[in-house]
Amino acid sequence: MSAGVRVGAARRTSSSWGDRYALGFGGLVVVLLLAPVVLDTLKVLGHSSDPARAGAGVALLGLLYAGFLMLARAYGPISVSAADAAWLLLSPLPRRRVLGRSALILVGVGVVGGLALGMGLLAALGAPDQGVLRLVAALTLGLAATVGGLALAVLGQASAAWDGRLRTAILAVAAAAVLAAVLSRPVGRAVQAIPASSAATAAAVCALAAALAARLAWSRLERIHARDLLEASTRVNRVATATTLLDPGSLTWTVEDVHWRGRTLRSHAWPRLPAPLAVAWQDWVRLGRRPGRLAVVAASAALPALAARAADGTSPMAMASLGALLVAASCAAGARRDAGDPALSRLTAVGPRATLAGRAVLPALVGGLWLALALAGLQAVGVLSGGPWWPLALPCAPALAAGALRMARRPPVDHAMPVIATPVGAIPTGPFLWAMTGADIALIGCAPALNALAKPPAGLGPVLVAQAVAGVAVLGLYLLKGGRPVRALLRRPWPGGCR
């Protein structure tokens, strides 16, 4: 017991003046950076937004909130540092005392997220009357939603029954957001018609429910298994390391490892396909084994149209192009593993160009179909006028596949590169080049389509031909040049004289 008391006393060391200075200075910088956004949001006081825009904004906030809950469920949400996980988690100290600091940090995350959610809700709905009361109601509702959602995630971490309730809540929020997106004008009109006093009363009730959920979650900290805490701590430490080192690529590996670890997969007979397609068959199997993720990817094609209707300042075409490239890159995990471990490519006895050609089929198909759905959605909400634009996405598929393969094969961020001073500020060259790798050739390959969307032509036929030629040319050149680094790497002598 004396050892436990000494360990507990060691944890109650006071912060130094340097820590307080860094915390205060960091908070001041954050306030100064967020002040313009808050002032722009407060301009809606005394004004009412369009019902269709309000409904779309509520739907977008609902989807963001559902994603927030999914992240909280995936990454813990309660975790401890590596040192505490190694020394204090399995010690005789009370579990609640060890997790107290993590719970306090989680409350801070909930408060920040709740304030952002409340300001977004106020910006979407407006405040035609009683602006101060509506502002307080929106902020209270946002805080109740985030704090209560995190409390529910903590309860789900401690109990399988509560985890099932959390999954049900996430599905309910996502379904309500989809319904609000489909019926944006009636939903926006109905929400805007709620009196300020009724909104404040509902926000107070939600705040009380969130406080009760937080109290219950605090009492259940003792019931969280050490195994779950260790796994959550490992995931959070990986995310923190990747964020500190500015290495976003490792985050996707963490998500994949979390999903597939401990799962029992059924084996299937390998189909009789040509060699390049047979090597790439694992990407198709990986996509087919996650139908839920495939459904989410398909549904996300409506996000550009939803964002264009909710916020007038967004660039829907930029969102559609970037979304299509990211969706295509999510189907290029095989190419990424080949670049990370070229020995596996050598064992297949298939050339690097042929392997890349086989792996380009799935990203081209998924990226092209996603872009077609996104263009159809943008035309449905009136952002794009004229004839049907969705056929323009199909010739963009080869360029999207080339960009996705280049993104999958790029090396980690090189932080040794210099920082360049530009009129818009200092730009670190390493992260900038890492982010542009893959997007550059996709932008070049989709240039005819982007030019046609910016300046609609009289006929779409010549644009389709030009885009098809540009897309195929970009993919062909990348396959011609992209196989050289892998082949050169495979020709290097192995340690010990083997080749």
C-alpha positions in Angstrom: 0.0 0.0 0.0 2.9 2.4 0.8 4.3 1.9 -2.7 0.9 2.7 -4.2 0.7 5.8 -2.0 4.1 6.9 -3.2 3.2 6.3 -6.9 -0.1 8.2 -6.4 1.8 11.1 -4.7 4.3 11.2 -7.6 1.5 11.8 -10.0 0.2 14.8 -8.1 3.2 17.0 -9.0 2.4 20.6 -9.8 2.9 22.0 -13.3 5.9 24.4 -13.8 5.5 28.0 -14.9 6.8 27.0 -18.3 3.9 24.5 -18.7 1.4 27.1 -17.7 2.9 29.7 -20.1 2.8 27.2 -23.0 -0.8 26.3 -22.2 -1.9 29.9 -21.9 0.0 31.0 -25.0 -1.4 28.1 -27.0 -4.9 28.9 -25.9 -4.5 32.6 -26.9 -3.3 31.6 -30.3 -6.3 29.3 -30.8 -8.6 32.0 -29.7 -7.1 34.5 -32.1 -7.3 32.0 -35.0 -10.9 31.1 -34.3 -12.1 34.7 -33.6 -12.8 35.6 -37.3 -14.9 32.4 -37.7 -16.9 33.1 -34.6 -17.5 36.7 -35.6 -18.7 35.6 -39.1 -21.1 33.1 -37.4 -22.5 35.7 -35.1 -23.5 37.8 -38.1 -26.5 35.5 -38.5 -28.1 37.0 -35.4 -31.3 38.8 -36.5 -31.4 37.0 -39.8 -33.0 33.8 -41.0 -31.5 31.5 -43.6 -33.2 29.8 -46.5 -35.2 26.7 -45.4 -33.4 24.4 -48.0 -30.0 25.7 -46.9 -31.0 25.2 -43.2 -32.1 21.6 -43.8 -29.0 20.8 -45.8 -26.8 22.3 -43.0 -28.6 20.3 -40.3 -28.1 17.1 -42.4 -24.4 17.9 -42.8 -24.0 18.5 -39.1 -25.8 15.3 -38.4 -23.4 13.3 -40.6 -20.4 15.0 -38.9 -21.8 14.1 -35.5 -22.3 10.5 -36.6 -18.6 10.4 -37.7 -17.6 12.0 -34.4 -19.3 9.2 -32.5 -17.7 6.5 -34.8 -14.3 7.9 -34.2 -14.9 8.0 -30.4 -16.0 4.3 -30.6 -13.1 3.3 -32.8 -10.3 4.9 -30.7 -11.4 4.2 -27.2 -12.4 6.7 -26.2 -10.7 6.4 -22.8 -7.0 5.7 -23.1 -3.8 6.4 -21.2 -0.2 7.2 -22.1 2.4 4.6 -22.8 4.0 5.1 -19.5 0.8 4.8 -17.5 -0.3 1.8 -19.5 3.0 0.1 -18.7 3.3 1.0 -15.0 0.0 2.2 -13.5 -2.8 0.4 -15.4 -2.1 -3.0 -13.9 -1.0 -1.7 -10.5 -3.2 -1.8 -7.3 -4.1 1.8 -7.8 -7.9 2.5 -8.2 -8.7 2.4 -11.9 -10.8 5.6 -11.7 -7.8 7.4 -10.3 -5.5 6.3 -13.1 -8.1 7.2 -15.7 -9.0 10.6 -14.2 -6.7 12.6 -16.3 -7.8 10.9 -19.5 -11.5 11.5 -18.6 -10.7 15.2 -18.0 -9.0 15.4 -21.4 -12.1 13.7 -23.0 -14.4 16.3 -21.4 -12.2 19.0 -22.9 -12.5 17.4 -26.3 -16.3 17.2 -25.9 -16.5 20.9 -24.8 -14.5 22.1 -27.9 -16.5 19.8 -30.2 -19.8 20.9 -28.6 -19.0 24.6 -29.1 -18.1 24.0 -32.7 -21.3 22.0 -33.3 -23.4 24.6 -31.6 -21.9 27.4 -33.7 -22.4 25.4 -36.9 -26.1 24.8 -35.9 -26.6 28.5 -35.3 -24.9 29.3 -38.7 -27.2 26.8 -40.5 -30.5 27.8 -39.0 -30.0 31.5 -38.3 -31.5 33.5 -35.5 -34.3 35.8 -36.7 -35.5 36.7 -33.2 -34.2 36.4 -29.6 -30.7 35.9 -30.9 -29.0 35.6 -27.5 -31.4 33.0 -26.4 -31.0 31.0 -29.6 -27.2 31.3 -29.3 -27.3 29.9 -25.8 -29.7 27.1 -26.8 -27.5 26.2 -29.8 -24.3 26.1 -27.7 -26.0 24.1 -25.0 -27.4 21.6 -27.4 -24.0 21.1 -29.1 -22.3 20.6 -25.7 -25.0 18.1 -24.6 -24.7 16.2 -27.9 -20.9 15.9 -27.8 -20.5 15.3 -24.0 -23.4 12.9 -23.9 -22.1 11.1 -27.0 -18.6 10.6 -25.5 -20.2 9.4 -22.2 -22.1 6.9 -24.2 -18.9 5.8 -25.9 -17.2 5.4 -22.5 -20.1 3.2 -21.4 -19.8 1.2 -24.6 -16.1 0.7 -23.8 -17.1 -0.7 -20.4 -20.1 -2.8 -21.5 -21.1 -4.8 -24.6 -24.7 -3.9 -24.1 -24.0 -0.1 -24.1 -21.8 -0.6 -27.1 -24.8 -2.0 -29.0 -26.8 1.0 -27.9 -24.0 3.3 -29.2 -24.1 1.6 -32.6 -27.9 2.0 -32.7 -27.5 5.7 -31.8 -25.0 6.2 -34.6 -27.3 4.5 -37.1 -30.2 6.6 -35.9 -28.3 9.8 -36.3 -27.0 8.8 -39.7 -30.5 7.9 -40.9 -32.0 11.1 -39.6 -29.2 13.1 -41.4 -30.0 11.3 -44.6 -33.7 12.0 -44.2 -32.9 15.7 -43.6 -30.8 15.7 -46.7 -33.6 14.3 -48.8 -36.3 16.5 -47.3 -34.1 19.5 -46.8 -36.7 22.3 -47.3 -39.5 20.8 -45.2 -37.0 19.9 -42.4 -35.4 23.3 -42.5 -38.8 25.0 -42.4 -39.9 22.8 -39.5 -36.7 23.4 -37.4 -36.8 27.1 -38.0 -40.4 27.3 -36.9 -39.5 26.1 -33.3 -39.8 29.0 -30.9 -36.7 30.2 -29.0 -38.2 29.3 -25.7 -39.0 25.8 -26.8 -35.5 25.4 -28.2 -34.0 26.6 -24.9 -36.2 24.1 -22.9 -35.2 21.2 -25.2 -31.5 22.2 -24.9 -31.8 22.2 -21.1 -33.4 18.8 -21.0 -30.6 17.5 -23.3 -28.0 19.0 -21.0 -29.5 17.3 -18.0 -29.5 14.0 -19.8 -25.9 14.5 -20.9 -24.9 15.3 -17.3 -26.5 12.1 -16.1 -24.8 10.1 -18.8 -21.4 11.6 -17.9 -22.0 10.8 -14.2 -22.9 7.2 -15.1 -19.8 6.9 -17.3 -17.6 8.2 -14.5 -19.0 5.5 -12.2 -18.3 2.8 -14.8 -14.6 3.6 -15.3 -13.8 0.8 -12.9 -15.4 -1.7 -15.1 -13.3 -1.1 -18.2 -11.1 -4.1 -18.9 -7.4 -3.5 -18.9 -7.2 -5.3 -22.3 -9.5 -2.7 -23.9 -7.6 0.1 -22.3 -4.2 -1.2 -23.6 -5.6 -1.6 -27.1 -7.1 1.9 -27.1 -3.9 3.4 -25.7 -1.8 1.7 -28.4 -4.1 3.1 -31.1 -4.1 6.6 -29.6 -0.4 6.6 -29.2 0.0 5.7 -32.8 -2.3 8.5 -33.9 -0.4 11.0 -31.7 3.0 9.9 -33.1 1.6 10.2 -36.7 0.2 13.6 -35.9 3.4 14.8 -34.3 5.6 13.5 -37.2 3.0 14.7 -39.8 2.8 11.2 -41.2 -0.9 10.7 -42.2 -0.1 7.6 -44.1 0.4 5.6 -40.9 -3.1 6.5 -39.7 -4.7 4.4 -42.4 -2.5 1.4 -41.5 -3.7 1.8 -37.9 -7.3 1.7 -39.0 -6.8 -1.3 -41.2 -4.9 -3.2 -38.4 -7.7 -2.4 -35.9 -10.4 -3.7 -38.3 -8.7 -7.0 -39.3 -7.0 -7.9 -36.1 -8.6 -10.9 -34.5 -11.1 -11.6 -37.3 -11.5 -15.1 -38.8 -11.8 -15.0 -42.5 -13.1 -17.7 -44.8 -10.8 -18.8 -47.6 -12.1 -19.0 -51.2 -10.8 -20.5 -54.3 -8.6 -18.2 -56.4 -10.3 -17.4 -59.7 -8.8 -18.2 -63.1 -7.7 -14.8 -64.2 -4.9 -13.3 -66.2 -1.7 -12.8 -64.2 -2.1 -9.0 -63.5 -5.7 -9.3 -62.6 -5.0 -12.4 -60.4 -2.4 -10.5 -58.4 -4.9 -7.6 -57.9 -7.7 -9.9 -56.9 -6.9 -9.4 -53.2 -8.0 -5.8 -53.5 -11.4 -6.9 -54.8 -11.8 -9.4 -52.0 -10.8 -6.8 -49.4 -13.5 -4.5 -50.8 -16.1 -7.2 -50.9 -15.5 -8.2 -47.3 -16.5 -4.8 -46.1 -20.0 -4.1 -47.5 -20.7 -1.5 -44.9 -17.7 0.5 -45.9 -18.7 0.2 -49.5 -22.2 1.5 -48.7 -20.7 4.5 -46.8 -18.4 5.2 -49.8 -21.4 5.1 -52.2 -23.5 7.4 -49.9 -20.6 9.9 -49.5 -21.1 10.8 -53.2 -23.9 13.1 -52.0 -21.6 15.1 -49.8 -20.5 17.7 -52.5 -24.1 18.4 -53.4 -25.1 18.6 -49.7 -22.1 20.9 -48.9 -22.9 23.1 -51.9 -26.5 23.5 -50.7 -25.6 24.1 -47.1 -22.7 26.6 -47.6 -22.5 29.0 -50.5 -18.8 29.6 -50.2 -17.8 26.0 -50.8 -16.3 24.8 -54.1 -18.4 21.7 -55.1 -16.2 20.7 -58.0 -13.1 20.8 -55.9 -14.8 18.6 -53.3 -16.1 16.2 -56.0 -12.6 15.9 -57.6 -10.8 15.4 -54.3 -13.4 13.0 -53.1 -13.2 10.9 -56.2 -9.4 10.7 -55.9 -9.5 9.8 -52.2 -12.1 7.1 -52.9 -10.0 5.7 -55.7 -6.9 5.7 -53.4 -8.8 3.7 -50.7 -8.9 0.8 -53.2 -5.2 0.8 -53.9 -4.0 -0.8 -50.7 -2.3 -3.6 -52.7 -0.1 -1.1 -54.6 0.9 0.4 -51.3 1.9 -2.9 -49.8 3.9 -3.7 -52.9 5.8 -0.4 -52.5 6.4 -1.1 -48.8 7.5 -4.7 -49.4 8.8 -5.3 -52.9 9.8 -8.9 -52.1 6.2 -9.9 -52.3 5.9 -8.5 -55.8 9.0 -10.5 -56.8 7.4 -13.7 -55.6 4.4 -13.3 -57.9 6.7 -13.5 -61.0 4.7 -10.7 -62.6 6.3 -7.6 -64.0 5.9 -4.3 -62.1 4.1 -2.6 -65.0 1.7 -5.5 -65.4 1.1 -5.5 -61.6 0.3 -1.8 -61.6 -2.0 -2.2 -64.6 -3.9 -5.0 -62.9 -4.2 -2.9 -59.7 -5.4 0.1 -61.6 -8.7 -1.5 -62.6 -10.5 -1.3 -59.2 -9.5 2.3 -58.4 -10.6 3.4 -61.9 -13.9 1.7 -61.6 -14.7 2.9 -58.0 -13.4 6.4 -58.6 -15.2 6.8 -61.9 -18.5 5.6 -60.5 -18.2 7.8 -57.4 -17.5 10.9 -59.5 -20.5 10.1 -61.7 -22.8 9.9 -58.7 -21.3 13.2 -57.4 -21.8 15.0 -60.7 -25.4 13.7 -60.9 -26.1 15.0 -57.3 -24.6 18.4 -58.2 -26.8 18.6 -61.2 -29.8 17.6 -59.2 -29.4 20.5 -56.7 -28.9 23.0 -59.5 -25.1 23.6 -59.1 -24.5 22.3 -62.6 -26.7 23.3 -65.4 -27.1 22.0 -69.0 -27.1 18.5 -70.3 -26.2 15.4 -68.2 -22.7 15.7 -66.8 -22.3 12.3 -65.2 -21.0 10.7 -68.5 -18.0 13.0 -68.1 -16.8 11.0 -65.1 -16.2 7.8 -66.9 -13.3 9.1 -69.1 -11.8 10.5 -65.9 -11.5 7.1 -64.4 -8.0 6.3 -65.8 -6.5 9.6 -64.6 -8.1 9.0 -61.1 -6.5 5.5 -61.1 -3.1 6.9 -62.0 -3.4 9.5 -59.2 -4.5 6.8 -56.7 -1.6 4.5 -57.5 0.8 7.4 -57.2 -0.7 8.3 -53.8 -0.4 4.7 -52.6 3.2 4.4 -53.6 4.5 7.7 -52.3 7.2 7.7 -49.5 6.7 9.2 -46.1 6.9 13.0 -45.6 10.4 14.3 -45.9 10.8 16.9 -43.1 14.4 17.7 -44.1 13.2 19.8 -47.1 13.2 23.6 -46.7 10.4 25.9 -45.9 9.5 28.3 -48.7 8.3 31.8 -48.1 5.2 32.7 -50.3 2.8 35.6 -50.4 0.3 33.5 -48.4 2.8 32.5 -45.8 5.5 30.0 -45.1 4.9 26.6 -46.7 6.9 23.5 -45.6 8.0 21.8 -48.8 7.9 18.2 -47.5 4.3 18.0 -46.4 3.2 20.1 -49.4 4.9 17.8 -51.9 3.6 14.7 -50.1 0.0 16.1 -50.3 0.4 17.0 -54.0 1.8 13.6 -55.0 -0.9 11.8 -56.9 -3.1 14.9 -57.1 -0.8 16.4 -59.7 -1.2 13.8 -62.3 -4.9 13.3 -61.6 -5.4 17.1 -62.1 -3.4 16.9 -65.4 -5.4 13.9 -66.6 -8.8 15.5 -65.7 -8.0 18.9 -67.1 -10.4 18.7 -70.1 -13.3 17.7 -67.8 -12.5 20.4 -65.2 -12.3 23.0 -68.0 -15.6 21.9 -69.4 -17.3 22.1 -66.0 -15.9 25.6 -65.4 -16.9 26.8 -68.9 -19.7 24.6 -70.2 -19.3 23.9 -74.0 -22.0 23.7 -76.6 -21.6 20.0 -77.0 -20.2 17.3 -74.7 -18.9 14.9 -77.4 -15.6 16.6 -78.1 -15.0 17.0 -74.4 -15.6 13.3 -73.8 -13.1 12.4 -76.6 -10.5 14.8 -75.3 -10.9 13.6 -71.7 -10.7 9.9 -72.7 -7.4 10.6 -74.6 -6.0 12.6 -71.7 -7.0 10.0 -69.1 -5.6 7.0 -71.0 -2.4 8.9 -71.8 -1.8 9.8 -68.2 -2.4 6.3 -67.0 -0.2 4.8 -69.8 2.6 7.2 -69.0 2.4 6.4 -65.3 2.4 2.7 -65.9 5.4 3.1 -68.3 7.4 5.2 -65.8 5.9 3.9 -62.5 7.3 0.4 -62.7 10.9 1.5 -62.9 11.4 2.2 -59.1 10.0 -1.1 -58.1 12.1 -3.0 -60.7 15.2 -1.2 -59.7 14.6 -2.0 -56.1 14.1 -5.6 -56.9 17.4 -5.7 -58.7 19.3 -4.6 -55.6 21.5 -7.3 -54.1 20.0 -8.9 -51.0 22.0 -9.0 -47.7 24.4 -11.9 -47.7 25.0 -11.9 -51.5 21.6 -13.2 -52.6 19.8 -11.6 -55.4 
